[in-house]
Amino acid sequence: MTSNEIEAQIRYLLATEMNPWTLSDKLFGPTGLFGLLGPTLEERKRVGRSPIFKEAQKRIRELERQQAASFREEVRQLGRRPAKTS
């Protein structure tokens, strides 16, 4: 797979994957796409400074914030429910 094909897959995932943990694993995990872009130490350093790498980190943080906000709202809603009595 060429660098352009890998970057296209990364961009597709950034646009479609809504789970931050899944996205992180697909991009940065042991078999992640960024590992394919930078198999050597020097190449990994270059990839780590690239705009697409920074975009991926930003997207994951954004998804994490959205998920945290959703969780806070669920907890808030649960706090409003009357206590169950047996």
Biopython code that builds the backbone (N, CA, C, O; Angstrom):
import numpy as np
from Bio.PDB.StructureBuilder import StructureBuilder

atoms = [
    (1, "MET", "N", (0.848, -1.175, 0.000)),
    (1, "MET", "CA", (0.000, 0.000, 0.000)),
    (1, "MET", "C", (0.895, 1.239, 0.000)),
    (1, "MET", "O", (1.877, 1.302, 0.739)),
    (2, "THR", "N", (0.555, 2.208, -0.821)),
    (2, "THR", "CA", (1.367, 3.424, -0.926)),
    (2, "THR", "C", (1.020, 4.406, 0.197)),
    (2, "THR", "O", (-0.010, 4.278, 0.858)),
    (3, "SER", "N", (1.890, 5.372, 0.394)),
    (3, "SER", "CA", (1.642, 6.413, 1.399)),
    (3, "SER", "C", (0.343, 7.152, 1.122)),
    (3, "SER", "O", (-0.407, 7.462, 2.047)),
    (4, "ASN", "N", (0.076, 7.432, -0.134)),
    (4, "ASN", "CA", (-1.163, 8.128, -0.488)),
    (4, "ASN", "C", (-2.391, 7.297, -0.156)),
    (4, "ASN", "O", (-3.398, 7.833, 0.305)),
    (5, "GLU", "N", (-2.316, 5.998, -0.385)),
    (5, "GLU", "CA", (-3.438, 5.107, -0.052)),
    (5, "GLU", "C", (-3.642, 5.031, 1.462)),
    (5, "GLU", "O", (-4.777, 5.022, 1.939)),
    (6, "ILE", "N", (-2.556, 4.977, 2.203)),
    (6, "ILE", "CA", (-2.651, 4.942, 3.667)),
    (6, "ILE", "C", (-3.247, 6.242, 4.182)),
    (6, "ILE", "O", (-4.125, 6.226, 5.044)),
    (7, "GLU", "N", (-2.780, 7.354, 3.666)),
    (7, "GLU", "CA", (-3.324, 8.655, 4.087)),
    (7, "GLU", "C", (-4.797, 8.770, 3.732)),
    (7, "GLU", "O", (-5.566, 9.362, 4.490)),
    (8, "ALA", "N", (-5.205, 8.219, 2.603)),
    (8, "ALA", "CA", (-6.624, 8.235, 2.224)),
    (8, "ALA", "C", (-7.444, 7.419, 3.224)),
    (8, "ALA", "O", (-8.548, 7.818, 3.594)),
    (9, "GLN", "N", (-6.912, 6.284, 3.658)),
    (9, "GLN", "CA", (-7.607, 5.466, 4.660)),
    (9, "GLN", "C", (-7.691, 6.213, 5.988)),
    (9, "GLN", "O", (-8.717, 6.164, 6.667)),
    (10, "ILE", "N", (-6.621, 6.897, 6.353)),
    (10, "ILE", "CA", (-6.619, 7.683, 7.596)),
    (10, "ILE", "C", (-7.692, 8.760, 7.513)),
    (10, "ILE", "O", (-8.474, 8.925, 8.448)),
    (11, "ARG", "N", (-7.737, 9.480, 6.426)),
    (11, "ARG", "CA", (-8.742, 10.545, 6.261)),
    (11, "ARG", "C", (-10.171, 9.985, 6.292)),
    (11, "ARG", "O", (-11.079, 10.602, 6.848)),
    (12, "TYR", "N", (-10.350, 8.825, 5.695)),
    (12, "TYR", "CA", (-11.671, 8.179, 5.727)),
    (12, "TYR", "C", (-12.067, 7.855, 7.173)),
    (12, "TYR", "O", (-13.198, 8.117, 7.581)),
    (13, "LEU", "N", (-11.150, 7.293, 7.935)),
    (13, "LEU", "CA", (-11.434, 6.973, 9.330)),
    (13, "LEU", "C", (-11.704, 8.228, 10.151)),
    (13, "LEU", "O", (-12.595, 8.233, 11.000)),
    (14, "LEU", "N", (-10.947, 9.282, 9.908)),
    (14, "LEU", "CA", (-11.156, 10.533, 10.637)),
    (14, "LEU", "C", (-12.556, 11.087, 10.370)),
    (14, "LEU", "O", (-13.153, 11.722, 11.240)),
    (15, "ALA", "N", (-13.068, 10.849, 9.186)),
    (15, "ALA", "CA", (-14.389, 11.364, 8.815)),
    (15, "ALA", "C", (-15.536, 10.462, 9.255)),
    (15, "ALA", "O", (-16.666, 10.928, 9.404)),
    (16, "THR", "N", (-15.258, 9.171, 9.464)),
    (16, "THR", "CA", (-16.365, 8.234, 9.684)),
    (16, "THR", "C", (-16.388, 7.568, 11.053)),
    (16, "THR", "O", (-17.467, 7.236, 11.542)),
    (17, "GLU", "N", (-15.254, 7.363, 11.681)),
    (17, "GLU", "CA", (-15.206, 6.631, 12.959)),
    (17, "GLU", "C", (-15.594, 7.560, 14.103)),
    (17, "GLU", "O", (-14.997, 8.623, 14.273)),
    (18, "MET", "N", (-16.581, 7.165, 14.879)),
    (18, "MET", "CA", (-17.089, 8.017, 15.948)),
    (18, "MET", "C", (-16.634, 7.572, 17.344)),
    (18, "MET", "O", (-16.866, 8.288, 18.319)),
    (19, "ASN", "N", (-16.005, 6.430, 17.453)),
    (19, "ASN", "CA", (-15.536, 5.945, 18.749)),
    (19, "ASN", "C", (-14.053, 6.287, 18.890)),
    (19, "ASN", "O", (-13.236, 5.823, 18.094)),
    (20, "PRO", "N", (-13.692, 7.102, 19.905)),
    (20, "PRO", "CA", (-12.297, 7.529, 20.015)),
    (20, "PRO", "C", (-11.327, 6.378, 20.252)),
    (20, "PRO", "O", (-10.192, 6.423, 19.779)),
    (21, "TRP", "N", (-11.752, 5.353, 20.971)),
    (21, "TRP", "CA", (-10.839, 4.238, 21.255)),
    (21, "TRP", "C", (-10.600, 3.396, 20.013)),
    (21, "TRP", "O", (-9.479, 2.960, 19.752)),
    (22, "THR", "N", (-11.657, 3.171, 19.255)),
    (22, "THR", "CA", (-11.521, 2.414, 18.006)),
    (22, "THR", "C", (-10.654, 3.180, 17.021)),
    (22, "THR", "O", (-9.767, 2.610, 16.387)),
    (23, "LEU", "N", (-10.915, 4.473, 16.897)),
    (23, "LEU", "CA", (-10.127, 5.302, 15.990)),
    (23, "LEU", "C", (-8.657, 5.310, 16.391)),
    (23, "LEU", "O", (-7.775, 5.149, 15.547)),
    (24, "SER", "N", (-8.403, 5.494, 17.664)),
    (24, "SER", "CA", (-7.026, 5.513, 18.153)),
    (24, "SER", "C", (-6.312, 4.201, 17.842)),
    (24, "SER", "O", (-5.163, 4.201, 17.401)),
    (25, "ASP", "N", (-6.992, 3.099, 18.072)),
    (25, "ASP", "CA", (-6.372, 1.800, 17.819)),
    (25, "ASP", "C", (-6.082, 1.604, 16.329)),
    (25, "ASP", "O", (-5.010, 1.128, 15.955)),
    (26, "LYS", "N", (-7.044, 1.975, 15.487)),
    (26, "LYS", "CA", (-6.850, 1.799, 14.042)),
    (26, "LYS", "C", (-5.734, 2.678, 13.496)),
    (26, "LYS", "O", (-5.078, 2.324, 12.516)),
    (27, "LEU", "N", (-5.521, 3.829, 14.134)),
    (27, "LEU", "CA", (-4.489, 4.743, 13.652)),
    (27, "LEU", "C", (-3.148, 4.549, 14.339)),
    (27, "LEU", "O", (-2.103, 4.552, 13.687)),
    (28, "PHE", "N", (-3.176, 4.378, 15.671)),
    (28, "PHE", "CA", (-1.937, 4.400, 16.456)),
    (28, "PHE", "C", (-1.576, 3.067, 17.108)),
    (28, "PHE", "O", (-0.492, 2.931, 17.675)),
    (29, "GLY", "N", (-2.469, 2.089, 17.033)),
    (29, "GLY", "CA", (-2.216, 0.796, 17.673)),
    (29, "GLY", "C", (-1.071, 0.046, 17.015)),
    (29, "GLY", "O", (-0.489, 0.523, 16.041)),
    (30, "PRO", "N", (-0.747, -1.128, 17.546)),
    (30, "PRO", "CA", (0.382, -1.915, 17.028)),
    (30, "PRO", "C", (0.304, -2.202, 15.529)),
    (30, "PRO", "O", (1.331, -2.297, 14.859)),
    (31, "THR", "N", (-0.900, -2.338, 15.013)),
    (31, "THR", "CA", (-1.051, -2.579, 13.571)),
    (31, "THR", "C", (-1.697, -1.370, 12.883)),
    (31, "THR", "O", (-2.265, -1.498, 11.798)),
    (32, "GLY", "N", (-1.607, -0.205, 13.517)),
    (32, "GLY", "CA", (-2.262, 0.998, 13.021)),
    (32, "GLY", "C", (-1.653, 1.568, 11.750)),
    (32, "GLY", "O", (-0.527, 1.257, 11.363)),
    (33, "LEU", "N", (-2.449, 2.414, 11.128)),
    (33, "LEU", "CA", (-2.048, 2.984, 9.840)),
    (33, "LEU", "C", (-0.834, 3.891, 9.941)),
    (33, "LEU", "O", (-0.018, 3.926, 9.021)),
    (34, "PHE", "N", (-0.697, 4.625, 11.038)),
    (34, "PHE", "CA", (0.479, 5.492, 11.152)),
    (34, "PHE", "C", (1.770, 4.683, 11.243)),
    (34, "PHE", "O", (2.826, 5.147, 10.813)),
    (35, "GLY", "N", (1.688, 3.489, 11.795)),
    (35, "GLY", "CA", (2.853, 2.609, 11.829)),
    (35, "GLY", "C", (3.295, 2.198, 10.439)),
    (35, "GLY", "O", (4.481, 1.985, 10.187)),
    (36, "LEU", "N", (2.322, 2.090, 9.532)),
    (36, "LEU", "CA", (2.660, 1.755, 8.145)),
    (36, "LEU", "C", (3.336, 2.924, 7.436)),
    (36, "LEU", "O", (4.144, 2.725, 6.529)),
    (37, "LEU", "N", (3.000, 4.146, 7.856)),
    (37, "LEU", "CA", (3.624, 5.324, 7.242)),
    (37, "LEU", "C", (5.046, 5.541, 7.735)),
    (37, "LEU", "O", (5.869, 6.131, 7.035)),
    (38, "GLY", "N", (5.337, 5.062, 8.946)),
    (38, "GLY", "CA", (6.656, 5.302, 9.519)),
    (38, "GLY", "C", (7.272, 4.055, 10.116)),
    (38, "GLY", "O", (7.323, 3.916, 11.338)),
    (39, "PRO", "N", (7.743, 3.146, 9.277)),
    (39, "PRO", "CA", (8.322, 1.904, 9.803)),
    (39, "PRO", "C", (9.681, 2.087, 10.487)),
    (39, "PRO", "O", (10.058, 1.259, 11.317)),
    (40, "THR", "N", (10.420, 3.142, 10.161)),
    (40, "THR", "CA", (11.712, 3.371, 10.812)),
    (40, "THR", "C", (11.586, 4.540, 11.787)),
    (40, "THR", "O", (10.627, 5.309, 11.715)),
    (41, "LEU", "N", (12.534, 4.672, 12.681)),
    (41, "LEU", "CA", (12.510, 5.738, 13.676)),
    (41, "LEU", "C", (12.473, 7.117, 13.012)),
    (41, "LEU", "O", (11.680, 7.975, 13.402)),
    (42, "GLU", "N", (13.309, 7.323, 12.034)),
    (42, "GLU", "CA", (13.337, 8.618, 11.344)),
    (42, "GLU", "C", (12.003, 8.913, 10.658)),
    (42, "GLU", "O", (11.510, 10.040, 10.697)),
    (43, "GLU", "N", (11.435, 7.903, 10.040)),
    (43, "GLU", "CA", (10.148, 8.101, 9.370)),
    (43, "GLU", "C", (9.041, 8.368, 10.387)),
    (43, "GLU", "O", (8.152, 9.180, 10.133)),
    (44, "ARG", "N", (9.087, 7.690, 11.540)),
    (44, "ARG", "CA", (8.087, 7.930, 12.590)),
    (44, "ARG", "C", (8.188, 9.359, 13.110)),
    (44, "ARG", "O", (7.168, 9.984, 13.402)),
    (45, "LYS", "N", (9.398, 9.878, 13.228)),
    (45, "LYS", "CA", (9.566, 11.271, 13.670)),
    (45, "LYS", "C", (8.939, 12.218, 12.660)),
    (45, "LYS", "O", (8.265, 13.176, 13.039)),
    (46, "ARG", "N", (9.156, 11.957, 11.388)),
    (46, "ARG", "CA", (8.589, 12.787, 10.326)),
    (46, "ARG", "C", (7.060, 12.706, 10.352)),
    (46, "ARG", "O", (6.377, 13.725, 10.250)),
    (47, "VAL", "N", (6.537, 11.505, 10.488)),
    (47, "VAL", "CA", (5.084, 11.312, 10.531)),
    (47, "VAL", "C", (4.497, 12.025, 11.750)),
    (47, "VAL", "O", (3.428, 12.628, 11.659)),
    (48, "GLY", "N", (5.186, 11.959, 12.884)),
    (48, "GLY", "CA", (4.714, 12.602, 14.103)),
    (48, "GLY", "C", (4.625, 14.116, 14.019)),
    (48, "GLY", "O", (3.922, 14.747, 14.809)),
    (49, "ARG", "N", (5.327, 14.691, 13.076)),
    (49, "ARG", "CA", (5.287, 16.147, 12.870)),
    (49, "ARG", "C", (4.346, 16.541, 11.730)),
    (49, "ARG", "O", (4.180, 17.727, 11.447)),
    (50, "SER", "N", (3.743, 15.573, 11.088)),
    (50, "SER", "CA", (2.928, 15.854, 9.904)),
    (50, "SER", "C", (1.550, 16.417, 10.273)),
    (50, "SER", "O", (1.031, 16.142, 11.355)),
    (51, "PRO", "N", (0.971, 17.196, 9.375)),
    (51, "PRO", "CA", (-0.362, 17.752, 9.620)),
    (51, "PRO", "C", (-1.437, 16.678, 9.829)),
    (51, "PRO", "O", (-2.328, 16.856, 10.659)),
    (52, "ILE", "N", (-1.365, 15.577, 9.094)),
    (52, "ILE", "CA", (-2.394, 14.549, 9.235)),
    (52, "ILE", "C", (-2.307, 13.869, 10.613)),
    (52, "ILE", "O", (-3.329, 13.487, 11.182)),
    (53, "PHE", "N", (-1.099, 13.721, 11.138)),
    (53, "PHE", "CA", (-0.913, 13.140, 12.474)),
    (53, "PHE", "C", (-1.546, 14.064, 13.515)),
    (53, "PHE", "O", (-2.260, 13.612, 14.409)),
    (54, "LYS", "N", (-1.277, 15.347, 13.387)),
    (54, "LYS", "CA", (-1.840, 16.325, 14.327)),
    (54, "LYS", "C", (-3.357, 16.391, 14.191)),
    (54, "LYS", "O", (-4.067, 16.539, 15.185)),
    (55, "GLU", "N", (-3.848, 16.281, 12.973)),
    (55, "GLU", "CA", (-5.294, 16.266, 12.740)),
    (55, "GLU", "C", (-5.932, 15.050, 13.420)),
    (55, "GLU", "O", (-7.005, 15.154, 14.013)),
    (56, "ALA", "N", (-5.265, 13.909, 13.328)),
    (56, "ALA", "CA", (-5.788, 12.686, 13.955)),
    (56, "ALA", "C", (-5.833, 12.836, 15.474)),
    (56, "ALA", "O", (-6.820, 12.458, 16.104)),
    (57, "GLN", "N", (-4.781, 13.378, 16.059)),
    (57, "GLN", "CA", (-4.776, 13.593, 17.508)),
    (57, "GLN", "C", (-5.903, 14.537, 17.920)),
    (57, "GLN", "O", (-6.587, 14.298, 18.916)),
    (58, "LYS", "N", (-6.092, 15.594, 17.162)),
    (58, "LYS", "CA", (-7.147, 16.568, 17.452)),
    (58, "LYS", "C", (-8.524, 15.910, 17.364)),
    (58, "LYS", "O", (-9.381, 16.146, 18.215)),
    (59, "ARG", "N", (-8.734, 15.097, 16.350)),
    (59, "ARG", "CA", (-10.036, 14.423, 16.170)),
    (59, "ARG", "C", (-10.317, 13.463, 17.317)),
    (59, "ARG", "O", (-11.446, 13.393, 17.802)),
    (60, "ILE", "N", (-9.318, 12.733, 17.750)),
    (60, "ILE", "CA", (-9.517, 11.807, 18.863)),
    (60, "ILE", "C", (-9.873, 12.576, 20.130)),
    (60, "ILE", "O", (-10.781, 12.176, 20.858)),
    (61, "ARG", "N", (-9.172, 13.673, 20.404)),
    (61, "ARG", "CA", (-9.496, 14.500, 21.582)),
    (61, "ARG", "C", (-10.926, 15.037, 21.493)),
    (61, "ARG", "O", (-11.652, 15.068, 22.486)),
    (62, "GLU", "N", (-11.316, 15.460, 20.290)),
    (62, "GLU", "CA", (-12.669, 15.970, 20.074)),
    (62, "GLU", "C", (-13.717, 14.890, 20.380)),
    (62, "GLU", "O", (-14.711, 15.157, 21.056)),
    (63, "LEU", "N", (-13.488, 13.683, 19.881)),
    (63, "LEU", "CA", (-14.413, 12.579, 20.138)),
    (63, "LEU", "C", (-14.449, 12.217, 21.614)),
    (63, "LEU", "O", (-15.510, 11.898, 22.152)),
    (64, "GLU", "N", (-13.293, 12.265, 22.273)),
    (64, "GLU", "CA", (-13.256, 11.985, 23.715)),
    (64, "GLU", "C", (-14.066, 13.022, 24.491)),
    (64, "GLU", "O", (-14.799, 12.676, 25.417)),
    (65, "ARG", "N", (-13.932, 14.281, 24.114)),
    (65, "ARG", "CA", (-14.709, 15.347, 24.782)),
    (65, "ARG", "C", (-16.208, 15.150, 24.556)),
    (65, "ARG", "O", (-17.005, 15.321, 25.478)),
    (66, "GLN", "N", (-16.587, 14.792, 23.337)),
    (66, "GLN", "CA", (-18.003, 14.550, 23.046)),
    (66, "GLN", "C", (-18.536, 13.388, 23.883)),
    (66, "GLN", "O", (-19.638, 13.458, 24.427)),
    (67, "GLN", "N", (-17.755, 12.338, 23.977)),
    (67, "GLN", "CA", (-18.176, 11.174, 24.747)),
    (67, "GLN", "C", (-18.277, 11.524, 26.232)),
    (67, "GLN", "O", (-19.208, 11.084, 26.907)),
    (68, "ALA", "N", (-17.341, 12.301, 26.739)),
    (68, "ALA", "CA", (-17.379, 12.721, 28.143)),
    (68, "ALA", "C", (-18.600, 13.589, 28.406)),
    (68, "ALA", "O", (-19.250, 13.438, 29.441)),
    (69, "ALA", "N", (-18.923, 14.488, 27.495)),
    (69, "ALA", "CA", (-20.102, 15.342, 27.655)),
    (69, "ALA", "C", (-21.372, 14.504, 27.654)),
    (69, "ALA", "O", (-22.289, 14.762, 28.433)),
    (70, "SER", "N", (-21.426, 13.520, 26.799)),
    (70, "SER", "CA", (-22.578, 12.631, 26.743)),
    (70, "SER", "C", (-22.723, 11.849, 28.052)),
    (70, "SER", "O", (-23.827, 11.685, 28.572)),
    (71, "PHE", "N", (-21.600, 11.375, 28.569)),
    (71, "PHE", "CA", (-21.619, 10.639, 29.838)),
    (71, "PHE", "C", (-22.077, 11.547, 30.979)),
    (71, "PHE", "O", (-22.882, 11.136, 31.815)),
    (72, "ARG", "N", (-21.569, 12.779, 31.016)),
    (72, "ARG", "CA", (-21.995, 13.727, 32.061)),
    (72, "ARG", "C", (-23.492, 13.969, 31.997)),
    (72, "ARG", "O", (-24.158, 14.043, 33.029)),
    (73, "GLU", "N", (-24.022, 14.094, 30.784)),
    (73, "GLU", "CA", (-25.455, 14.325, 30.616)),
    (73, "GLU", "C", (-26.262, 13.107, 31.106)),
    (73, "GLU", "O", (-27.292, 13.266, 31.761)),
    (74, "GLU", "N", (-25.793, 11.909, 30.787)),
    (74, "GLU", "CA", (-26.470, 10.699, 31.263)),
    (74, "GLU", "C", (-26.488, 10.652, 32.789)),
    (74, "GLU", "O", (-27.510, 10.325, 33.392)),
    (75, "VAL", "N", (-25.365, 10.977, 33.407)),
    (75, "VAL", "CA", (-25.288, 10.984, 34.869)),
    (75, "VAL", "C", (-26.225, 12.042, 35.438)),
    (75, "VAL", "O", (-26.902, 11.804, 36.439)),
    (76, "ARG", "N", (-26.265, 13.202, 34.804)),
    (76, "ARG", "CA", (-27.158, 14.270, 35.252)),
    (76, "ARG", "C", (-28.613, 13.828, 35.168)),
    (76, "ARG", "O", (-29.399, 14.079, 36.082)),
    (77, "GLN", "N", (-28.969, 13.168, 34.065)),
    (77, "GLN", "CA", (-30.341, 12.690, 33.885)),
    (77, "GLN", "C", (-30.690, 11.618, 34.917)),
    (77, "GLN", "O", (-31.807, 11.588, 35.433)),
    (78, "LEU", "N", (-29.746, 10.752, 35.211)),
    (78, "LEU", "CA", (-29.985, 9.713, 36.230)),
    (78, "LEU", "C", (-30.205, 10.342, 37.593)),
    (78, "LEU", "O", (-31.009, 9.848, 38.384)),
    (79, "GLY", "N", (-29.502, 11.418, 37.872)),
    (79, "GLY", "CA", (-29.652, 12.101, 39.152)),
    (79, "GLY", "C", (-31.019, 12.750, 39.316)),
    (79, "GLY", "O", (-31.442, 13.018, 40.440)),
    (80, "ARG", "N", (-31.711, 13.003, 38.221)),
    (80, "ARG", "CA", (-33.021, 13.632, 38.267)),
    (80, "ARG", "C", (-34.151, 12.633, 38.488)),
    (80, "ARG", "O", (-35.252, 13.019, 38.878)),
    (81, "ARG", "N", (-33.890, 11.367, 38.245)),
    (81, "ARG", "CA", (-34.941, 10.350, 38.385)),
    (81, "ARG", "C", (-35.242, 10.104, 39.851)),
    (81, "ARG", "O", (-34.341, 10.097, 40.689)),
    (82, "PRO", "N", (-36.513, 9.904, 40.152)),
    (82, "PRO", "CA", (-36.852, 9.602, 41.543)),
    (82, "PRO", "C", (-36.278, 8.238, 41.938)),
    (82, "PRO", "O", (-36.165, 7.329, 41.116)),
    (83, "ALA", "N", (-35.925, 8.127, 43.197)),
    (83, "ALA", "CA", (-35.371, 6.882, 43.705)),
    (83, "ALA", "C", (-36.453, 5.804, 43.680)),
    (83, "ALA", "O", (-37.615, 6.068, 43.990)),
    (84, "LYS", "N", (-36.057, 4.589, 43.309)),
    (84, "LYS", "CA", (-36.987, 3.462, 43.302)),
    (84, "LYS", "C", (-37.171, 2.964, 44.724)),
    (84, "LYS", "O", (-36.218, 2.881, 45.498)),
    (85, "THR", "N", (-38.388, 2.641, 45.049)),
    (85, "THR", "CA", (-38.665, 2.050, 46.357)),
    (85, "THR", "C", (-39.158, 0.639, 46.158)),
    (85, "THR", "O", (-39.884, 0.342, 45.210)),
    (86, "SER", "N", (-38.756, -0.217, 47.059)),
    (86, "SER", "CA", (-39.147, -1.623, 46.916)),
    (86, "SER", "C", (-40.377, -1.929, 47.718)),
    (86, "SER", "O", (-40.848, -3.067, 47.715)),
]
sb = StructureBuilder()
sb.init_structure("model")
sb.init_model(0)
sb.init_chain("A")
sb.init_seg("    ")
for serial, (resi, resn, name, xyz) in enumerate(atoms, 1):
    if name == "N":
        sb.init_residue(resn, " ", resi, " ")
    sb.init_atom(name, np.array(xyz, "f"), 0.0, 1.0, " ", f" {name:<3s}", serial, name[0])
structure = sb.get_structure()
